[in-house]
Amino acid sequence: MDSLLLKTLEALNKGNKRPIDVHWVGLRDGSKTMRWLEYEVMARQYEHLAETDHALVIVGDNWWLEQQDFKWVFKTIPVAQRNAAPLLSLRTERKLDAS
């Protein structure tokens, strides 16, 4: 039986992060938080992410883990490219296939 802690550590590792990189764990809106060490103790008691609040996030500096389909998904803040072209429309910029 894998614990939620093990699954969380695997998700952090996929994002090249470690527990020391975590600033806080809590609800997405920031209304309830805890430190990593507190999460570590609690997460050992659960087997699946489905058993937790769906708004649970693990937050670091410019990144976070959030739940999607009962799995952790690693997210980062988008960064504009230095040579980004101007956005001239809010419509989809797809090129249609001429075939």
C-alpha positions, 0 to 999 in steps of 0.5 A: 500500500502506497501512502499519500505521502509517497505519492506526493514525494513522487510528484515533487520529484517529477517536478525536480522539487523536494520537501524543503522547497515547499512553502505551505500546504493547504486549501487553494484559497489560502484560508487554511494552511499547514507546514510540510512537516504537519502534512507529512504526518497526516499524509501517512494516514491516507492512501489516495488523494481522493480521500482529501479535500479537492482544493488541497494544494502544495505550494512552493516558489512560483510552482504548486501541486494541485489535484486533477483526476485524483492525481497530483499535477505539477504547475508553474507560473507562465513566463512570457518569452523575451521575443514574444510576438504581440497578441493581436486577437483573443480568438484562437490563432489556429491555421486551418488545413487547406486539404 
